[in-house]
Amino acid sequence: MGEQVGAKNFNNKDYAGDEELLDIVNDFIEENVLIGVINKFIGEDTEYLKVKDREIRWLAAKARFRAIEY
């Protein structure tokens, strides 16, 4: 789920400035928000597909039963 960044990595002033640190934090927050949104929609789509799968199986069984009656 992304890189782990420790605060100790930013103790050296030559390594990262305030703007770079803010960019890293901003990217991390954006990534986590997007992951949350994607996971929410995947969960909803999965449930929708499960319902549709049950409906199709029921209709298929019903059609087979009707075919036997004829």
Secondary structure, DSSP 8 states (H G I E B T S, - for coil): ------GGGG-STTT--HHHHHHHHHHHHHHHHHHHHHHHHHHHHHHHHHHHHHHHHHHHHHHHHHHHH-
